[in-house]
Amino acid sequence: MREREPGLVRFRRYTWWSVPGTAVTCLVVFVGEWIADPDVPVPARAASAAALLATAVASGVLLSRRLAPARSGEPPGRPPLGWLAAGGAGAAVLGAVPLALGNYGLWAVAPAIMVAIAAAVLPPARRRVLLGCAAALAPVPGGAASLAADDGQVLYASLFPLGLLVFSCWVTLGPLWAWDVAARLDEARRMSAELAVKDERLRFAADLHDIQGHHLQVIALKSELAARLAAADPARAAAEMEEVRRLAADALHDTRAVVQGYRRTTLDEEIANATRVLAAADIDARTHLDPSGPGRLAESSRHLLGLVVREGTTNVLRHSRARHAEVDYRVTGGTARLRMSNDGAAGRSAGPPGSGLRTLAERLHAAGGELTWEHDGDRFTVAATLRADPNGGPE
């Protein structure tokens, strides 16, 4: 079964057949029919046939280049002046010869089409100048020729070329404008897809950082404890190393789960794990939980708050010498509030301990919440808020 082509490819093919195809067809049909007329003098027919060939080829090349998809970020190139000159010279001949023979309906066909094509390939500023000058001059040649011949067709000879010019620009520039809009929309869609991929990579990197940083910090802490206990209390040292083995296995399992996209951090698990890990580091960890307020958190919100607990716990272990720590979580007034604090921040800088909190602050802000941190003396406090679902969500 033939694979379906992308919509932009099909639209470009349609535009190519409708714009360059229409321009070249009109030139060949209308001017070619006049050239084939045996009543037209042979020299005029020969000159017009050569001009028709040059104009048709130049029109096809110019419009094809105009429809060629530009590379992303590539500035527009200069108009192909050689083809513009060839097409303009051919159109001038195809206008002058019929006009000299008194054909007021045909002489403006090639010049009008060529003006529209030139306007399509020129920059907007030059395009406006060209169209303004062409509209002002269009009635002059026919009107002057009719006055000189005194044939009573001044009105027709003057206004028909102007109407033909307007029509040619309409059927040429309109589809090309639609093509430009479609190309910009396709470029925006492509950039949106690339941004989505980059956002997913950043999310994955943040999750991997949280998991690896947390587990490795606890493993390092327990390994240090086991080393100190190896001589004084071998049994407890062995128990600590067994805990290190279990933590390493958990880290490997969680890393694989993140790669597969299955793992979701839960708030309850992270609070329980924070209490256990901080206690193992001889930190007096106390929790105050009151999640029974009005409204419940959606799973995605609980996942974010769980990441805050994990990052806060890792920072306590890595960046402080805390002896006491508190975790307070409650839902009040339809808002979930999480607060973590410790008393071991003396001598540390007032800024965030790393990029983890800044990344989490951006994610909470995108979810309609807020994450702040405060350094006051020896206390460091992290506070997160998120709106709860008044209709109730999964607890």
N, C-alpha and C positions, 0 to 999 in steps of 0.2 A: 504494500500500500504506500502510495506517495506521501511523503511527509509534507504537512501543510506549511506554507511559507509564512514568515512573520508578516503582520499587518502592514508595517512600514514599507517592506519590500513590495508588497502588492500595490500599496498606495503610490509608491514612486513609479511603478510600471504604468499604472493608470494615468498619473500626471504626465509621464513622458509621452504616452500615446495621445493624450488630449491636448497638450500644449505644443511641443515641437511638431507632433503629427499634424495638428490642425493648421499651424502656421505654414509648414511646407506644402501641405495639400492645397491650401488656398492659393499660394503662389503658383503652384504647378497647374491647378485647374483653371483659374481665371486668366493668369498671364499666358499660360501655355495655349489656351484656346484662342487668344488673340494672336499669338505668334503663328499659329497654324492657319489663320485666315489668309487665303490667297490674295485678298484685296490689299493686304498690308505690303508696302514695298519691301523688296528682298533685303536691302541694306538694313532697314529698320528691324526686320525679323531676325537677321543674323546677330546684330548688336544686342537685341533683346534676349535672344536665346543664350548668349554667353553671360549676360548679366543675370538672367534667371538662374543659371547653374551656380554662379558665384553666390547669389543671395540665398538660394535654398540650402546650399552646403553650409554657408556661414551661420544661417539661422539654426540649423540642426546642431552644429557644434556648440554654438553659444548657449542654447537652451539645455543641451545635454550637460555641459559643464556647470550650468546654473543649478541643475538638479542633482549633481554629484554630491553624496553625503560628505560633509566636512568632518575631519577628525576632531575629536574632543579637545578643546583648548587651543585649537589651531586658529590663528587670526585669518580673516578673509584675505585672499590674495588680490593682486591687481587684475582689473578686467583684461581679457585677451584683446589687446588693441589691434593686433593684426587682423583677426577675424572681424572685429567691429569695422575696421576700415574697408575690408573686402565686401562685407555685407552692405555697408553704407554706400560704397561706390556702385555696387550692382543695383541697389534700390534707387539711387539717383538716376541711373540710366533707364530703369524701368518706369520711372516717373516722367522723365523728360521726353522720351520718344513718343509714348501715347499722347501726352499733352500737346506736343508739337503737331500731332495728327488730329487734334480736336476731340480726343476721347476723354471727356471729363469724368466718366464713371470709373475708368480703369487706372488712370495715372496715379491715383493716391493709394492704391492697394499695397504695393510693395513698400513705399515710404512709410505708410502707417504701421505696417507689420514690423518693419525694421526699427522704427522709433520705439515701439512697445518692447521689442526684444532688447534693445540697448538700455532702455529704462530698467529692465529686469536684472541686468548684470552690473549696472552702475551703483555706486554708494547712494544712500538716500538723498544727500544734499545735491549731488550732481543730477540725480534722477528728477528731482523737483524742477531744477533749472531746465533740463532737457524737455520735460513735458510742458512746462510753461511756454518756452520758446516755440515748440512744435505747435501747440494750440493757437498761439498768436499768429504764426506764419501759415498755418494750413489753408486758410481761405484765400491767401494772396495769389499763388500761381494760377489756379483755375479762374479766379475772378479777373485777373489781369489778362489772361489769354482770351476769355470770353469778351471782355471789353474791346480788346484789340480786333477780334474777329467780328464784333458787333452782331452776334448771333442770337441775342436776347436770352441767353441762359446764364446770366451772371449769378442769380440767386442759387441755382442748382450747382454751378461750378464752384461757388464759394463755400456753401454750407455742407455739401456732401463729403468733401475731404475731412472736414472737422468731425462730422458724425462718424466717419469711418475710423478716424484716429481714436476717438473715445471708445468705440466698440472694440477695436484691436487691443487697446490697453486693458479694457475690462476683461476680455476673454483670456488674456495672457497673464496679467499681473494678479488677477483674482485666484486662479488655481495655484500659482507660485506662492502667494501669501499663505494659502491653506497648507501647502507643502512645508513652508517654514514653521508654521505653528505645530504641525505634526512632528517635525524633526526636533523642535525644542521640547515638546512633550515626551518624546521618546528618550531624549537625553536626560530629562528630569527623572523619568522612570528608571533609567539605568543608574543614575546617581543615587536615587532613593534605595535601589537594591544594594548598591555598594555600601551605603551608610548603614543599612540594616545588618549587613554582614559584619561591618566594623563594630557596630553596637553589640552584636552577639559575641564577637571576639573579646570586647572589653568586659562584658558580663561574665564570660567564661574565665578570663584572666582574674577578675575580682574574686569569683568563687574559689578558684584554685589557690589564689593567694590566701584567702581566709582559711581554707582547709589545711593547707600545708603549713602555713605560719603557726596556726594554733596547735596542731599535732606535734610539730617539730619542737615548739617551745616547751610543751609538756614533757616530751620525750627527753629533751636536754635536762630539764629540771629533775626528773626522776632518775636519770642516769647519774647525775651529780650526787643525788641523795644516796643511790646505791653504792657509789664509789666510797662515800664517807662511811657507810655502814658495813662495808665489806669485811673489815677487821673486827669491829666491835660487835656486830650482830649479823652474822652470815645468813641466818634464816630470813631476817627481814630484808636483807640486801637481795637475796634470791627472789623474794616476793616482789620487790620493787622492779627487778629486771624482768620478771614475768609480766608485770604490768606494762613495762616498756615494750615487750614483745606484742602484747595485746594492742597497745596504742599504735604500734607500727602497722599491724595487720588492719586496724580500723582506718588508718590513714590511707593505706593502699586501696582498701575497699571503697572509701569515700571518693578517692581520686578517680577510680574507675567509674563510679556512679556519676560523677560530674561529667566525665567525658561522654558517657552514654546519655546524659541529659535527664537522668531519673531522680537524682537526689534533691530533696527540698529540706532546707533547714527549718526546724520547728522551734517555736519559742519555748515551749515547755521543756524539750530535751536540752536546749542550750542553757536554760536557767539551772536545771538540775546538774548538767555537766560542769557549769561554771562553779557551782557550789562545791562539787566534789574535787575539782582540780585546784581551786584556791585553798581548800582545806588541806590537800596533799602538800601544798607549798607553805604550810604553817601560817596561813592567813585566815583570820577569823572572818568568815563570809556569812553574812546574814541576808535573808531574803524576806521581803514583805510583798505578798501577792494578794491582789484583790481584783480579779478579772470579771467580777459578777455585775459590773455596772451596766447601764442601758447600752445596748448595741454590742455586737460581737465583731471580731476582726475576721476579714477574709483570709484565705490561706496565703495569698501573696503578701498581705500586710504582716502576718505572723512570721512569714519567711524573712522579711526585711528586719523586723525587730529581733529575730533570732540571730541574724548576722551582726546586729549591733551588740548583742550580748557577747557573741563570740569575739568580736574585735575588741570590745572593752576588756574581756578577760585576758586576751593575749597581751594587750597593752599593760595591764597590771603586772603580769608576769615578766614582761620584757623591759618595761620602762620605769618601774617603780620599786620601792622597797617597803611596800605596804605591810602593815600588821593587821589592819582591819579593812574590810570592804563591804559594801551594801549594794543590794539589787532590789529596787522597788518598782513594781509593776502594778498598775491599776487602770481601770476604765471608769472615767468620771465625766459627766456631761457629754456623753457621746464621743469622747476622745480617749484613745489609749495613750497612756503616759508611761514611759520606761526611763528609769534613772539609775545610773551606776556611779558609785563614788568610792574612792579609796584615800588613805591618809599617807601614802608614800611618795608624793610628788614633790617633796622639798628639793630645791636645787635644779629642778627640771625647767625647761623653757615653757613659756606660756602658750606656745603654739601647739598644734596637734602633733602627736608622737610619730606620725608617718602619713602616708598617703591613704591608708585604709579608711580613716574617718572622713576625709574629704570626699572619697569615692562614695561612701555610704550616704553622706549628706546630699550629694547630687541625686542618688537613687531615691531617697526619701522625699526630696523636693519634687521629683518627677511624679511621685505617687501622691502628692498633696500633703505631705507631712513636713517635719522639720527635725534636724539633728544639730545640736549645739554642744559645745564643750567649754568648761571653765576651769581655770587654774587659780586657786585662792590659797596662798600659803602652801601648806603641805597637802592640801586636798585637790584632787582632780575629779571633776564630775562630768559625765556624759549624759545628756538628756535627749530623748527622742519622743516625738508625738506623731500620732496618726489618727485620722478620723475613723471612727468605728461605723459599721453598717447598722443603721437604726432598725432595719428589718430582720437583723439577725443573720449571721453567717456561720460557717463552720468553726466551731470552737475547738 
